[in-house]
Amino acid sequence: MDCTSCQRALIDYVYDELHGDERREVSRHLGRCPSCALEFCQHREELDELTRAYAEAPGDHVRQALRAEVERRFRPPLWRRLLGAWTRPVPAYGVAVAGLLPVLVWVISAAAAPEPREPPRAEPTSARDFAPREDAPPPRIAGYDASTVLSHEPGLM
Ligand SMILES: [Zn+2]
């Protein structure tokens, strides 16, 4: 095949409308001839641009509906998701976090607990409890007359 007949068949070749021996000959010629190969590439690029320009891109609502449908159909069942959460590998810091959990519970319970009340004062029961305290002022004695003699002491009368 020469360049002229290749150029004539090139458009049909680009649009994939050549079949059989003719298509094979054009392919063989494009492999040997750089100028025809360049022209083929230009036609191909123009066709791709046209395709891109007229291709209708799906809207956002179509994409969202498609995503929801895919998720609905291919979502694993509940038991498999639970099993996956249970068998998920624990990272190294997970051990530290688990170790801090009792401390956190203690801090929260200590903050939430009411203030401890003063224990009730014990009534004095021993002689030491009646002893005067050192920091207390000396006791005052009122209504005592030293000149009177106690009458119940028989030896003095
Ligand atoms: Zn050629």
Backbone and ligand atoms as CSV (ligand in chain L), in Angstrom:
chain,resi,resn,atom,element,x,y,z
A,1,MET,N,N,0.857,-1.197,0.000
A,1,MET,CA,C,0.000,0.000,0.000
A,1,MET,C,C,0.888,1.240,0.000
A,2,ASP,N,N,0.514,2.200,-0.860
A,2,ASP,CA,C,1.289,3.444,-0.899
A,2,ASP,C,C,0.588,4.519,-0.061
A,3,CYS,N,N,1.276,5.687,0.060
A,3,CYS,CA,C,0.776,6.739,0.941
A,3,CYS,C,C,-0.571,7.275,0.465
A,4,THR,N,N,-0.776,7.398,-0.819
A,4,THR,CA,C,-2.030,7.974,-1.323
A,4,THR,C,C,-3.219,7.104,-0.957
A,5,SER,N,N,-3.114,5.809,-1.188
A,5,SER,CA,C,-4.257,4.936,-0.851
A,5,SER,C,C,-4.418,4.828,0.661
A,6,CYS,N,N,-3.313,4.958,1.394
A,6,CYS,CA,C,-3.422,4.935,2.869
A,6,CYS,C,C,-4.172,6.172,3.348
A,7,GLN,N,N,-3.817,7.347,2.758
A,7,GLN,CA,C,-4.500,8.584,3.157
A,7,GLN,C,C,-6.003,8.477,2.870
A,8,ARG,N,N,-6.351,7.850,1.758
A,8,ARG,CA,C,-7.759,7.736,1.398
A,8,ARG,C,C,-8.498,6.853,2.420
A,9,ALA,N,N,-7.849,5.816,2.905
A,9,ALA,CA,C,-8.521,4.876,3.813
A,9,ALA,C,C,-8.351,5.248,5.280
A,10,LEU,N,N,-7.571,6.298,5.518
A,10,LEU,CA,C,-7.213,6.589,6.915
A,10,LEU,C,C,-8.427,6.998,7.764
A,11,ILE,N,N,-9.318,7.812,7.218
A,11,ILE,CA,C,-10.486,8.260,7.989
A,11,ILE,C,C,-11.337,7.052,8.399
A,12,ASP,N,N,-11.575,6.166,7.422
A,12,ASP,CA,C,-12.351,4.964,7.762
A,12,ASP,C,C,-11.630,4.121,8.810
A,13,TYR,N,N,-10.310,4.096,8.698
A,13,TYR,CA,C,-9.522,3.331,9.668
A,13,TYR,C,C,-9.681,3.929,11.063
A,14,VAL,N,N,-9.609,5.278,11.134
A,14,VAL,CA,C,-9.730,5.940,12.438
A,14,VAL,C,C,-11.111,5.688,13.036
A,15,TYR,N,N,-12.132,5.716,12.188
A,15,TYR,CA,C,-13.493,5.497,12.694
A,15,TYR,C,C,-13.840,4.011,12.831
A,16,ASP,N,N,-12.836,3.172,12.659
A,16,ASP,CA,C,-12.995,1.725,12.874
A,16,ASP,C,C,-14.026,1.127,11.918
A,17,GLU,N,N,-13.974,1.593,10.664
A,17,GLU,CA,C,-14.926,1.084,9.682
A,17,GLU,C,C,-14.248,0.279,8.575
A,18,LEU,N,N,-12.980,-0.003,8.715
A,18,LEU,CA,C,-12.280,-0.869,7.769
A,18,LEU,C,C,-12.195,-2.263,8.361
A,19,HIS,N,N,-12.314,-3.257,7.513
A,19,HIS,CA,C,-12.267,-4.624,8.015
A,19,HIS,C,C,-11.399,-5.479,7.110
A,20,GLY,N,N,-10.982,-6.580,7.620
A,20,GLY,CA,C,-10.289,-7.589,6.827
A,20,GLY,C,C,-8.910,-7.150,6.345
A,21,ASP,N,N,-8.612,-7.510,5.063
A,21,ASP,CA,C,-7.287,-7.260,4.493
A,21,ASP,C,C,-6.975,-5.772,4.406
A,22,GLU,N,N,-7.972,-4.953,4.055
A,22,GLU,CA,C,-7.723,-3.519,3.909
A,22,GLU,C,C,-7.229,-2.922,5.229
A,23,ARG,N,N,-7.873,-3.325,6.325
A,23,ARG,CA,C,-7.480,-2.820,7.644
A,23,ARG,C,C,-6.050,-3.274,7.968
A,24,ARG,N,N,-5.745,-4.526,7.655
A,24,ARG,CA,C,-4.402,-5.048,7.923
A,24,ARG,C,C,-3.342,-4.294,7.122
A,25,GLU,N,N,-3.640,-3.995,5.849
A,25,GLU,CA,C,-2.667,-3.262,5.015
A,25,GLU,C,C,-2.427,-1.859,5.549
A,26,VAL,N,N,-3.502,-1.167,5.951
A,26,VAL,CA,C,-3.328,0.188,6.502
A,26,VAL,C,C,-2.483,0.105,7.778
A,27,SER,N,N,-2.753,-0.874,8.627
A,27,SER,CA,C,-1.970,-1.026,9.870
A,27,SER,C,C,-0.496,-1.232,9.546
A,28,ARG,N,N,-0.247,-2.118,8.577
A,28,ARG,CA,C,1.145,-2.384,8.206
A,28,ARG,C,C,1.825,-1.115,7.678
A,29,HIS,N,N,1.120,-0.350,6.826
A,29,HIS,CA,C,1.702,0.875,6.265
A,29,HIS,C,C,1.979,1.894,7.364
A,30,LEU,N,N,1.046,2.021,8.343
A,30,LEU,CA,C,1.247,2.978,9.443
A,30,LEU,C,C,2.474,2.594,10.271
A,31,GLY,N,N,2.757,1.310,10.345
A,31,GLY,CA,C,3.937,0.875,11.088
A,31,GLY,C,C,5.237,1.225,10.381
A,32,ARG,N,N,5.201,1.361,9.057
A,32,ARG,CA,C,6.425,1.662,8.312
A,32,ARG,C,C,6.570,3.139,7.974
A,33,CYS,N,N,5.457,3.893,7.827
A,33,CYS,CA,C,5.510,5.251,7.276
A,33,CYS,C,C,5.255,6.277,8.378
A,34,PRO,N,N,6.271,7.068,8.731
A,34,PRO,CA,C,6.089,8.043,9.813
A,34,PRO,C,C,5.098,9.150,9.469
A,35,SER,N,N,5.056,9.622,8.236
A,35,SER,CA,C,4.153,10.738,7.914
A,35,SER,C,C,2.699,10.292,7.987
A,36,CYS,N,N,2.381,9.089,7.516
A,36,CYS,CA,C,1.011,8.588,7.631
A,36,CYS,C,C,0.660,8.293,9.078
A,37,ALA,N,N,1.634,7.801,9.834
A,37,ALA,CA,C,1.389,7.532,11.260
A,37,ALA,C,C,1.082,8.831,11.987
A,38,LEU,N,N,1.818,9.911,11.614
A,38,LEU,CA,C,1.552,11.210,12.228
A,38,LEU,C,C,0.150,11.697,11.892
A,39,GLU,N,N,-0.230,11.524,10.652
A,39,GLU,CA,C,-1.581,11.932,10.255
A,39,GLU,C,C,-2.641,11.112,10.994
A,40,PHE,N,N,-2.386,9.812,11.131
A,40,PHE,CA,C,-3.312,8.964,11.890
A,40,PHE,C,C,-3.466,9.480,13.322
A,41,CYS,N,N,-2.339,9.851,13.936
A,41,CYS,CA,C,-2.395,10.354,15.316
A,41,CYS,C,C,-3.206,11.643,15.385
A,42,GLN,N,N,-3.049,12.525,14.398
A,42,GLN,CA,C,-3.815,13.772,14.403
A,42,GLN,C,C,-5.315,13.493,14.285
A,43,HIS,N,N,-5.681,12.592,13.352
A,43,HIS,CA,C,-7.100,12.243,13.220
A,43,HIS,C,C,-7.640,11.641,14.506
A,44,ARG,N,N,-6.851,10.793,15.073
A,44,ARG,CA,C,-7.272,10.112,16.301
A,44,ARG,C,C,-7.518,11.130,17.416
A,45,GLU,N,N,-6.610,12.120,17.532
A,45,GLU,CA,C,-6.739,13.130,18.572
A,45,GLU,C,C,-7.988,13.985,18.339
A,46,GLU,N,N,-8.242,14.348,17.078
A,46,GLU,CA,C,-9.451,15.130,16.783
A,46,GLU,C,C,-10.704,14.349,17.160
A,47,LEU,N,N,-10.707,13.073,16.837
A,47,LEU,CA,C,-11.864,12.248,17.175
A,47,LEU,C,C,-12.059,12.165,18.692
A,48,ASP,N,N,-10.952,12.003,19.423
A,48,ASP,CA,C,-11.051,11.941,20.885
A,48,ASP,C,C,-11.579,13.246,21.459
A,49,GLU,N,N,-11.109,14.374,20.891
A,49,GLU,CA,C,-11.601,15.669,21.385
A,49,GLU,C,C,-13.091,15.806,21.163
A,50,LEU,N,N,-13.530,15.400,19.966
A,50,LEU,CA,C,-14.963,15.456,19.689
A,50,LEU,C,C,-15.740,14.586,20.677
A,51,THR,N,N,-15.238,13.417,20.916
A,51,THR,CA,C,-15.918,12.506,21.837
A,51,THR,C,C,-16.014,13.111,23.233
A,52,ARG,N,N,-14.888,13.725,23.668
A,52,ARG,CA,C,-14.887,14.328,25.006
A,52,ARG,C,C,-15.856,15.499,25.083
A,53,ALA,N,N,-15.906,16.297,24.000
A,53,ALA,CA,C,-16.744,17.498,24.025
A,53,ALA,C,C,-18.220,17.134,24.072
A,54,TYR,N,N,-18.599,16.061,23.398
A,54,TYR,CA,C,-20.016,15.740,23.327
A,54,TYR,C,C,-20.452,14.692,24.342
A,55,ALA,N,N,-19.484,14.158,25.014
A,55,ALA,CA,C,-19.865,13.164,26.029
A,55,ALA,C,C,-20.578,13.883,27.162
A,56,GLU,N,N,-21.657,13.332,27.591
A,56,GLU,CA,C,-22.437,13.970,28.633
A,56,GLU,C,C,-21.957,13.457,29.987
A,57,ALA,N,N,-21.469,14.378,30.790
A,57,ALA,CA,C,-20.999,13.983,32.115
A,57,ALA,C,C,-22.205,13.819,33.027
A,58,PRO,N,N,-22.218,12.784,33.853
A,58,PRO,CA,C,-23.349,12.603,34.759
A,58,PRO,C,C,-23.362,13.702,35.823
A,59,GLY,N,N,-24.545,14.128,36.200
A,59,GLY,CA,C,-24.687,15.174,37.208
A,59,GLY,C,C,-24.414,14.645,38.608
A,60,ASP,N,N,-24.438,15.587,39.543
A,60,ASP,CA,C,-24.143,15.205,40.930
A,60,ASP,C,C,-25.194,14.252,41.492
A,61,HIS,N,N,-26.466,14.496,41.144
A,61,HIS,CA,C,-27.512,13.631,41.703
A,61,HIS,C,C,-27.368,12.208,41.169
A,62,VAL,N,N,-26.903,12.086,39.913
A,62,VAL,CA,C,-26.694,10.747,39.366
A,62,VAL,C,C,-25.543,10.053,40.095
A,63,ARG,N,N,-24.480,10.797,40.330
A,63,ARG,CA,C,-23.342,10.189,41.052
A,63,ARG,C,C,-23.728,9.761,42.461
A,64,GLN,N,N,-24.482,10.627,43.140
A,64,GLN,CA,C,-24.868,10.283,44.520
A,64,GLN,C,C,-25.782,9.055,44.537
A,65,ALA,N,N,-26.718,9.021,43.589
A,65,ALA,CA,C,-27.620,7.866,43.534
A,65,ALA,C,C,-26.836,6.592,43.212
A,66,LEU,N,N,-25.860,6.736,42.319
A,66,LEU,CA,C,-25.037,5.570,41.966
A,66,LEU,C,C,-24.225,5.097,43.167
A,67,ARG,N,N,-23.650,6.055,43.890
A,67,ARG,CA,C,-22.854,5.699,45.065
A,67,ARG,C,C,-23.709,5.006,46.119
A,68,ALA,N,N,-24.918,5.534,46.331
A,68,ALA,CA,C,-25.808,4.927,47.324
A,68,ALA,C,C,-26.206,3.515,46.898
A,69,GLU,N,N,-26.454,3.334,45.611
A,69,GLU,CA,C,-26.857,2.014,45.122
A,69,GLU,C,C,-25.713,1.013,45.287
A,70,VAL,N,N,-24.494,1.463,44.952
A,70,VAL,CA,C,-23.336,0.571,45.089
A,70,VAL,C,C,-23.140,0.196,46.551
A,71,GLU,N,N,-23.289,1.201,47.443
A,71,GLU,CA,C,-23.106,0.910,48.866
A,71,GLU,C,C,-24.191,-0.042,49.372
A,72,ARG,N,N,-25.411,0.137,48.869
A,72,ARG,CA,C,-26.506,-0.727,49.318
A,72,ARG,C,C,-26.277,-2.172,48.864
A,73,ARG,N,N,-25.782,-2.328,47.638
A,73,ARG,CA,C,-25.635,-3.689,47.099
A,73,ARG,C,C,-24.399,-4.405,47.636
A,74,PHE,N,N,-23.299,-3.655,47.803
A,74,PHE,CA,C,-22.038,-4.328,48.123
A,74,PHE,C,C,-21.629,-4.151,49.571
A,75,ARG,N,N,-22.511,-3.587,50.402
A,75,ARG,CA,C,-22.176,-3.416,51.814
A,75,ARG,C,C,-22.183,-4.777,52.492
A,76,PRO,N,N,-21.140,-5.085,53.268
A,76,PRO,CA,C,-21.131,-6.388,53.948
A,76,PRO,C,C,-22.229,-6.434,55.004
A,77,PRO,N,N,-22.715,-7.645,55.319
A,77,PRO,CA,C,-23.791,-7.756,56.317
A,77,PRO,C,C,-23.309,-7.326,57.703
A,78,LEU,N,N,-24.289,-7.116,58.578
A,78,LEU,CA,C,-23.997,-6.579,59.914
A,78,LEU,C,C,-23.045,-7.471,60.697
A,79,TRP,N,N,-23.268,-8.778,60.654
A,79,TRP,CA,C,-22.415,-9.673,61.453
A,79,TRP,C,C,-20.966,-9.594,60.977
A,80,ARG,N,N,-20.772,-9.388,59.652
A,80,ARG,CA,C,-19.399,-9.320,59.149
A,80,ARG,C,C,-18.727,-8.010,59.582
A,81,ARG,N,N,-19.536,-6.900,59.617
A,81,ARG,CA,C,-18.963,-5.631,60.069
A,81,ARG,C,C,-18.606,-5.705,61.551
A,82,LEU,N,N,-19.485,-6.354,62.353
A,82,LEU,CA,C,-19.185,-6.492,63.781
A,82,LEU,C,C,-17.940,-7.350,63.990
A,83,LEU,N,N,-17.853,-8.431,63.200
A,83,LEU,CA,C,-16.678,-9.304,63.314
A,83,LEU,C,C,-15.414,-8.536,62.935
A,84,GLY,N,N,-15.524,-7.701,61.907
A,84,GLY,CA,C,-14.375,-6.900,61.486
A,84,GLY,C,C,-13.946,-5.920,62.569
A,85,ALA,N,N,-14.938,-5.306,63.239
A,85,ALA,CA,C,-14.595,-4.375,64.321
A,85,ALA,C,C,-13.953,-5.122,65.489
A,86,TRP,N,N,-14.409,-6.378,65.711
A,86,TRP,CA,C,-13.874,-7.155,66.837
A,86,TRP,C,C,-12.456,-7.626,66.561
A,87,THR,N,N,-12.186,-8.010,65.313
A,87,THR,CA,C,-10.874,-8.567,64.987
A,87,THR,C,C,-9.906,-7.530,64.447
A,88,ARG,N,N,-10.296,-6.258,64.512
A,88,ARG,CA,C,-9.415,-5.209,64.018
A,88,ARG,C,C,-8.146,-5.165,64.879
A,89,PRO,N,N,-6.961,-5.056,64.253
A,89,PRO,CA,C,-5.726,-5.019,65.058
A,89,PRO,C,C,-5.676,-3.761,65.924
A,90,VAL,N,N,-5.188,-3.939,67.147
A,90,VAL,CA,C,-5.117,-2.832,68.100
A,90,VAL,C,C,-3.766,-2.140,67.939
A,91,PRO,N,N,-3.740,-0.824,67.777
A,91,PRO,CA,C,-2.444,-0.132,67.677
A,91,PRO,C,C,-1.712,-0.140,69.021
A,92,ALA,N,N,-0.432,0.189,68.985
A,92,ALA,CA,C,0.396,0.109,70.194
A,92,ALA,C,C,-0.099,1.062,71.274
A,93,TYR,N,N,-0.600,2.231,70.888
A,93,TYR,CA,C,-1.057,3.166,71.919
A,93,TYR,C,C,-2.358,2.715,72.550
A,94,GLY,N,N,-3.015,1.719,71.970
A,94,GLY,CA,C,-4.257,1.223,72.552
A,94,GLY,C,C,-4.037,0.632,73.929
A,95,VAL,N,N,-2.890,-0.005,74.136
A,95,VAL,CA,C,-2.580,-0.586,75.443
A,95,VAL,C,C,-2.432,0.529,76.482
A,96,ALA,N,N,-1.744,1.618,76.096
A,96,ALA,CA,C,-1.568,2.741,77.024
A,96,ALA,C,C,-2.910,3.374,77.363
A,97,VAL,N,N,-3.753,3.527,76.348
A,97,VAL,CA,C,-5.078,4.112,76.594
A,97,VAL,C,C,-5.887,3.216,77.516
A,98,ALA,N,N,-5.818,1.898,77.286
A,98,ALA,CA,C,-6.550,0.973,78.147
A,98,ALA,C,C,-6.000,1.024,79.572
A,99,GLY,N,N,-4.689,1.237,79.723
A,99,GLY,CA,C,-4.104,1.339,81.066
A,99,GLY,C,C,-4.537,2.601,81.791
A,100,LEU,N,N,-4.796,3.662,81.034
A,100,LEU,CA,C,-5.214,4.927,81.656
A,100,LEU,C,C,-6.687,4.928,82.039
A,101,LEU,N,N,-7.442,3.964,81.556
A,101,LEU,CA,C,-8.884,3.953,81.801
A,101,LEU,C,C,-9.226,3.883,83.297
A,102,PRO,N,N,-8.612,2.989,84.100
A,102,PRO,CA,C,-8.932,2.983,85.538
A,102,PRO,C,C,-8.597,4.297,86.226
A,103,VAL,N,N,-7.496,4.935,85.824
A,103,VAL,CA,C,-7.136,6.225,86.417
A,103,VAL,C,C,-8.212,7.259,86.102
A,104,LEU,N,N,-8.669,7.232,84.869
A,104,LEU,CA,C,-9.707,8.176,84.456
A,104,LEU,C,C,-10.985,7.948,85.258
A,105,VAL,N,N,-11.354,6.685,85.450
A,105,VAL,CA,C,-12.561,6.368,86.228
A,105,VAL,C,C,-12.390,6.844,87.657
A,106,TRP,N,N,-11.189,6.683,88.229
A,106,TRP,CA,C,-10.954,7.113,89.614
A,106,TRP,C,C,-11.060,8.625,89.734
A,107,VAL,N,N,-10.465,9.345,88.762
A,107,VAL,CA,C,-10.505,10.805,88.810
A,107,VAL,C,C,-11.945,11.291,88.715
A,108,ILE,N,N,-12.705,10.697,87.809
A,108,ILE,CA,C,-14.093,11.135,87.632
A,108,ILE,C,C,-14.914,10.827,88.882
A,109,SER,N,N,-14.718,9.637,89.470
A,109,SER,CA,C,-15.509,9.294,90.651
A,109,SER,C,C,-15.095,10.144,91.847
A,110,ALA,N,N,-13.800,10.511,91.938
A,110,ALA,CA,C,-13.358,11.369,93.046
A,110,ALA,C,C,-13.928,12.770,92.886
A,111,ALA,N,N,-14.040,13.244,91.670
A,111,ALA,CA,C,-14.581,14.582,91.451
A,111,ALA,C,C,-16.084,14.612,91.696
A,112,ALA,N,N,-16.767,13.496,91.411
A,112,ALA,CA,C,-18.224,13.477,91.548
A,112,ALA,C,C,-18.669,13.147,92.976
A,113,ALA,N,N,-17.770,12.585,93.823
A,113,ALA,CA,C,-18.160,12.180,95.177
A,113,ALA,C,C,-18.374,13.417,96.051
A,114,PRO,N,N,-19.339,13.372,97.033
A,114,PRO,CA,C,-19.550,14.525,97.920
A,114,PRO,C,C,-18.385,14.680,98.892
A,115,GLU,N,N,-18.265,15.922,99.432
A,115,GLU,CA,C,-17.191,16.221,100.385
A,115,GLU,C,C,-17.358,15.346,101.630
A,116,PRO,N,N,-16.261,14.806,102.161
A,116,PRO,CA,C,-16.407,13.996,103.390
A,116,PRO,C,C,-16.784,14.890,104.572
A,117,ARG,N,N,-17.785,14.431,105.366
A,117,ARG,CA,C,-18.234,15.227,106.514
A,117,ARG,C,C,-17.294,15.002,107.703
A,118,GLU,N,N,-17.274,15.987,108.623
A,118,GLU,CA,C,-16.440,15.843,109.812
A,118,GLU,C,C,-17.018,14.712,110.649
A,119,PRO,N,N,-16.172,13.865,111.191
A,119,PRO,CA,C,-16.705,12.811,112.049
A,119,PRO,C,C,-17.277,13.444,113.327
A,120,PRO,N,N,-18.329,12.862,113.903
A,120,PRO,CA,C,-18.912,13.444,115.125
A,120,PRO,C,C,-17.895,13.427,116.269
A,121,ARG,N,N,-17.912,14.560,117.042
A,121,ARG,CA,C,-16.959,14.684,118.145
A,121,ARG,C,C,-17.322,13.687,119.245
A,122,ALA,N,N,-16.298,12.980,119.689
A,122,ALA,CA,C,-16.557,11.959,120.715
A,122,ALA,C,C,-16.704,12.624,122.093
A,123,GLU,N,N,-17.639,12.102,122.874
A,123,GLU,CA,C,-17.826,12.620,124.235
A,123,GLU,C,C,-16.624,12.194,125.084
A,124,PRO,N,N,-16.150,13.085,126.019
A,124,PRO,CA,C,-15.003,12.709,126.851
A,124,PRO,C,C,-15.382,11.569,127.780
A,125,THR,N,N,-14.552,10.583,127.821
A,125,THR,CA,C,-14.872,9.412,128.640
A,125,THR,C,C,-13.784,9.110,129.654
A,126,SER,N,N,-12.568,9.524,129.475
A,126,SER,CA,C,-11.511,9.156,130.422
A,126,SER,C,C,-11.073,10.391,131.208
A,127,ALA,N,N,-10.312,10.171,132.263
A,127,ALA,CA,C,-9.849,11.263,133.115
A,127,ALA,C,C,-8.964,12.225,132.333
A,128,ARG,N,N,-8.258,11.703,131.362
A,128,ARG,CA,C,-7.380,12.572,130.580
A,128,ARG,C,C,-8.205,13.589,129.794
A,129,ASP,N,N,-9.453,13.181,129.457
A,129,ASP,CA,C,-10.295,14.089,128.708
A,129,ASP,C,C,-10.743,15.264,129.571
A,130,PHE,N,N,-10.785,15.088,130.925
A,130,PHE,CA,C,-11.219,16.170,131.810
A,130,PHE,C,C,-10.069,17.045,132.248
A,131,ALA,N,N,-8.841,16.639,131.998
A,131,ALA,CA,C,-7.689,17.448,132.403
A,131,ALA,C,C,-7.708,18.769,131.654
A,132,PRO,N,N,-7.331,19.881,132.364
A,132,PRO,CA,C,-7.344,21.176,131.673
A,132,PRO,C,C,-6.308,21.199,130.560
A,133,ARG,N,N,-6.704,21.837,129.532
A,133,ARG,CA,C,-5.775,21.956,128.412
A,133,ARG,C,C,-4.733,22.999,128.752
A,134,GLU,N,N,-3.561,22.845,128.214
A,134,GLU,CA,C,-2.462,23.747,128.560
A,134,GLU,C,C,-2.693,25.143,128.032
A,135,ASP,N,N,-3.352,25.264,126.890
A,135,ASP,CA,C,-3.546,26.593,126.317
A,135,ASP,C,C,-4.792,27.285,126.875
A,136,ALA,N,N,-5.571,26.569,127.725
A,136,ALA,CA,C,-6.793,27.172,128.244
A,136,ALA,C,C,-6.460,28.099,129.431
A,137,PRO,N,N,-7.261,29.163,129.633
A,137,PRO,CA,C,-7.008,30.045,130.791
A,137,PRO,C,C,-7.303,29.302,132.092
A,138,PRO,N,N,-6.683,29.732,133.212
A,138,PRO,CA,C,-6.926,29.041,134.482
A,138,PRO,C,C,-8.389,29.169,134.887
A,139,PRO,N,N,-8.950,28.129,135.523
A,139,PRO,CA,C,-10.378,28.183,135.895
A,139,PRO,C,C,-10.623,29.221,136.980
A,140,ARG,N,N,-11.748,29.869,136.885
A,140,ARG,CA,C,-12.121,30.880,137.893
A,140,ARG,C,C,-13.035,30.222,138.922
A,141,ILE,N,N,-12.776,30.538,140.170
A,141,ILE,CA,C,-13.606,29.984,141.244
A,141,ILE,C,C,-14.456,31.127,141.802
A,142,ALA,N,N,-15.749,30.921,141.834
A,142,ALA,CA,C,-16.658,31.977,142.282
A,142,ALA,C,C,-17.452,31.470,143.505
A,143,GLY,N,N,-17.781,32.353,144.440
A,143,GLY,CA,C,-18.608,32.017,145.607
A,143,GLY,C,C,-17.852,31.200,146.656
A,144,TYR,N,N,-16.567,31.357,146.788
A,144,TYR,CA,C,-15.795,30.603,147.780
A,144,TYR,C,C,-15.295,31.563,148.850
A,145,ASP,N,N,-15.568,31.240,150.118
A,145,ASP,CA,C,-15.109,32.077,151.239
A,145,ASP,C,C,-14.147,31.245,152.087
A,146,ALA,N,N,-12.881,31.646,152.151
A,146,ALA,CA,C,-11.866,30.882,152.855
A,146,ALA,C,C,-11.981,31.003,154.380
A,147,SER,N,N,-12.732,32.011,154.893
A,147,SER,CA,C,-12.806,32.196,156.350
A,147,SER,C,C,-13.821,31.269,157.011
A,148,THR,N,N,-14.729,30.715,156.258
A,148,THR,CA,C,-15.707,29.817,156.855
A,148,THR,C,C,-15.090,28.439,157.053
A,149,VAL,N,N,-15.491,27.811,158.127
A,149,VAL,CA,C,-14.978,26.490,158.449
A,149,VAL,C,C,-16.002,25.473,157.981
A,150,LEU,N,N,-15.479,24.454,157.373
A,150,LEU,CA,C,-16.388,23.421,156.904
A,150,LEU,C,C,-16.938,22.670,158.097
A,151,SER,N,N,-18.216,22.576,158.205
A,151,SER,CA,C,-18.858,22.031,159.408
A,151,SER,C,C,-18.781,20.520,159.479
A,152,HIS,N,N,-18.576,19.859,158.426
A,152,HIS,CA,C,-18.626,18.391,158.506
A,152,HIS,C,C,-17.273,17.778,158.871
A,153,GLU,N,N,-16.277,18.632,159.181
A,153,GLU,CA,C,-15.008,18.067,159.645
A,153,GLU,C,C,-15.023,18.103,161.180
A,154,PRO,N,N,-15.227,16.935,161.844
A,154,PRO,CA,C,-15.458,16.943,163.303
A,154,PRO,C,C,-14.229,17.362,164.120
A,155,GLY,N,N,-13.053,17.125,163.723
A,155,GLY,CA,C,-11.883,17.404,164.526
A,155,GLY,C,C,-11.633,18.888,164.713
A,156,LEU,N,N,-12.081,19.684,163.854
A,156,LEU,CA,C,-11.796,21.110,163.905
A,156,LEU,C,C,-12.691,21.841,164.885
A,157,MET,N,N,-13.864,21.365,165.236
A,157,MET,CA,C,-14.789,22.083,166.087
A,157,MET,C,C,-14.546,21.829,167.541
L,1,ZN,ZN,ZN,2.518,6.714,4.080
